[in-house]
Amino acid sequence: MQSTNTVEITLENFQQVILEDSKEKLILVTFWADQIPESIELKDKLAGAVQGFDDHIVLATVDCQTQQQIAMQFGIQGLPTAVIVKDGQPIDGLSGPQTDESIQEFLEKYLPKPQDNLLKQAKQALAEGDANSAYTQALQAYQLDSDRADIQLVLADASLEIGKIEEAKKLLEAIKLVDQDSYYQALVAKLELAEEAADSPEIKTLEQALAKTPDDVEIIHKLAAQYSQVNRYQDALALLFKRVQKQPSDDESKRLLLDVMKALPDGDPLASQYRRKLYTLMY
């Protein structure tokens, strides 16, 4: 399958593609000729390898039979050959027959990594108010690269949006001084507000009441609901699971437990943890 972002280089569009477009995207120029099958093979392999990266790279092809002047301008000595151009200048290249592995290794230096795409999707989801999707994508990016501050910050932001306050706090505490930019400062302020909201007077009153009558199922349900409203899902799950553990026949508590689990983002480790607990308890 060829990239939808492919252009054939001619003298007419050379300046636009090589000198102008290369300021916005990387230009991967592959040189080929009908009489050299290896050059056609490389062209096709490169087209497949850059599929899906149209926002980042343009595949430009040069037919050396009809565009000899362009091949000479690049100083092409033999085929197959491919060159990466940035800001009008060649910065790297390939020559000779290539395996899929060698092409992938070459392009990995220039194509976005999976965590970059996940981070981009997480930012978009946050902007659209879809905190659950943002958390799922940011968590996947973090699992691929846990040292990047930009990923840590977006994951902390998404965590705050869905009420994972302690997780957000740990992420923000790990941010190095050099990475404590305005986004970081805004998240710290957001964390402080979230901590205040998560410990409302209603919650404190219910917690005090439950301490006096720990088996009062009505208080348990009310407190679990309050926890859920301020996104304290872990506290809600722990409270309801403890009740189900003590009273396996309490279907209402079990239903509430499942409802809280459903509210968690896809792939949330907390949901998996309590599904396993509930499964073990039931079977």
Backbone hydrogen bonds, N-H to C=O, Kabsch-Sander energy under -0.5 kcal/mol:
donor,donor_aa,acceptor,acceptor_aa,energy
7,V,59,L,-2.5
9,I,7,V,-0.6
9,I,61,T,-3.0
14,F,10,T,-1.1
17,V,13,N,-2.7
18,I,14,F,-2.6
19,L,14,F,-0.7
19,L,15,Q,-1.3
20,E,15,Q,-1.5
21,D,16,Q,-3.3
22,S,17,V,-0.8
23,K,20,E,-1.9
24,E,21,D,-1.5
25,K,21,D,-2.3
26,L,56,H,-2.0
27,I,85,V,-2.4
28,L,26,L,-0.6
28,L,58,V,-3.3
29,V,27,I,-0.8
29,V,83,V,-3.4
30,T,28,L,-0.6
30,T,60,A,-2.9
31,F,81,T,-2.7
32,W,62,V,-2.5
36,I,33,A,-1.9
39,S,36,I,-1.4
40,I,36,I,-1.1
41,E,37,P,-2.5
42,L,38,E,-2.2
43,K,39,S,-2.0
44,D,40,I,-2.4
45,K,41,E,-2.4
46,L,42,L,-2.7
47,A,43,K,-2.0
48,G,44,D,-1.9
49,A,45,K,-2.2
50,V,46,L,-1.8
51,Q,48,G,-0.9
53,F,50,V,-2.1
56,H,53,F,-2.0
57,I,53,F,-2.2
58,V,26,L,-2.8
59,L,5,N,-2.1
60,A,28,L,-3.0
60,A,58,V,-0.7
61,T,7,V,-2.5
62,V,30,T,-2.4
64,C,32,W,-2.9
64,C,62,V,-1.0
66,T,63,D,-0.7
67,Q,63,D,-2.5
71,A,67,Q,-1.9
72,M,68,Q,-2.5
73,Q,69,Q,-2.0
74,F,70,I,-1.6
75,G,72,M,-0.9
76,I,71,A,-2.4
81,T,31,F,-0.9
82,A,94,L,-2.5
83,V,29,V,-3.0
84,I,92,D,-2.8
85,V,27,I,-3.1
85,V,83,V,-0.5
86,K,89,Q,-2.7
87,D,22,S,-2.2
88,G,18,I,-0.5
89,Q,86,K,-1.9
91,I,84,I,-3.0
92,D,84,I,-1.0
94,L,82,A,-2.8
96,G,80,P,-2.8
103,I,99,T,-2.1
104,Q,100,D,-2.3
105,E,101,E,-2.5
106,F,102,S,-2.0
107,L,103,I,-2.7
108,E,104,Q,-2.0
109,K,106,F,-0.9
110,Y,107,L,-2.2
111,L,107,L,-2.7
116,D,113,K,-1.1
117,N,113,K,-1.5
118,L,114,P,-2.3
119,L,115,Q,-2.3
120,K,116,D,-2.2
121,Q,117,N,-2.3
122,A,118,L,-2.4
123,K,119,L,-2.4
124,Q,120,K,-2.0
125,A,121,Q,-2.5
126,L,122,A,-2.3
127,A,123,K,-2.3
128,E,124,Q,-1.6
129,G,126,L,-1.3
130,D,125,A,-2.8
131,A,129,G,-1.2
134,A,130,D,-2.1
135,Y,131,A,-2.5
136,T,132,N,-2.2
137,Q,133,S,-2.5
138,A,134,A,-2.7
139,L,135,Y,-2.7
140,Q,136,T,-1.8
141,A,137,Q,-2.1
142,Y,138,A,-2.4
143,Q,139,L,-2.3
144,L,140,Q,-1.2
145,D,141,A,-1.8
148,R,145,D,-0.6
152,Q,148,R,-2.2
153,L,149,A,-2.6
154,V,150,D,-1.7
155,L,151,I,-2.4
156,A,152,Q,-2.3
157,D,153,L,-2.4
158,A,154,V,-2.6
159,S,155,L,-2.5
160,L,156,A,-2.2
161,E,157,D,-1.9
162,I,158,A,-1.5
163,G,160,L,-1.0
164,K,159,S,-3.0
165,I,163,G,-2.0
168,A,164,K,-2.3
169,K,165,I,-2.6
170,K,166,E,-2.2
171,L,167,E,-2.0
172,L,168,A,-2.5
173,E,169,K,-2.2
174,A,170,K,-1.0
175,I,172,L,-1.0
179,D,176,K,-1.6
180,Q,177,L,-1.5
181,D,179,D,-2.0
185,Q,181,D,-2.2
186,A,182,S,-2.2
187,L,183,Y,-2.0
188,V,184,Y,-2.2
189,A,185,Q,-1.9
190,K,186,A,-2.1
191,L,187,L,-2.5
192,E,188,V,-2.0
193,L,189,A,-1.9
194,A,190,K,-2.2
195,E,191,L,-2.5
196,E,192,E,-1.7
197,A,193,L,-2.4
198,A,194,A,-2.1
199,D,196,E,-1.1
200,S,197,A,-0.6
204,K,200,S,-2.3
205,T,201,P,-2.5
206,L,202,E,-2.2
207,E,203,I,-2.7
208,Q,204,K,-2.2
209,A,205,T,-2.2
210,L,206,L,-2.6
211,A,207,E,-1.8
212,K,208,Q,-1.1
213,T,209,A,-2.0
216,D,213,T,-1.9
217,V,215,D,-1.0
220,I,216,D,-2.2
221,H,217,V,-2.4
222,K,218,E,-2.2
223,L,219,I,-3.0
224,A,220,I,-2.5
225,A,221,H,-2.2
226,Q,222,K,-2.2
227,Y,223,L,-2.8
228,S,224,A,-2.3
229,Q,225,A,-2.1
230,V,226,Q,-1.4
231,N,228,S,-1.7
232,R,227,Y,-3.4
233,Y,231,N,-1.6
236,A,232,R,-2.0
237,L,233,Y,-2.9
238,A,234,Q,-2.5
239,L,235,D,-2.2
240,L,236,A,-2.4
241,F,237,L,-2.9
242,K,238,A,-1.9
243,R,239,L,-1.5
244,V,240,L,-2.5
245,Q,241,F,-2.7
246,K,242,K,-1.8
247,Q,243,R,-2.9
250,D,247,Q,-2.3
251,D,249,S,-1.7
254,K,250,D,-1.7
255,R,251,D,-2.5
256,L,252,E,-2.3
257,L,253,S,-2.2
258,L,254,K,-2.2
259,D,255,R,-2.2
260,V,256,L,-2.2
261,M,257,L,-2.0
262,K,258,L,-2.1
263,A,259,D,-1.1
264,L,261,M,-1.2
268,D,265,P,-1.9
271,A,268,D,-0.6
272,S,268,D,-1.6
273,Q,269,P,-2.5
274,Y,270,L,-2.1
275,R,271,A,-2.1
276,R,272,S,-2.1
277,K,273,Q,-1.9
278,L,274,Y,-2.5
279,Y,275,R,-2.6
280,T,276,R,-2.7
281,L,277,K,-2.2
282,M,278,L,-2.3
283,Y,279,Y,-2.5
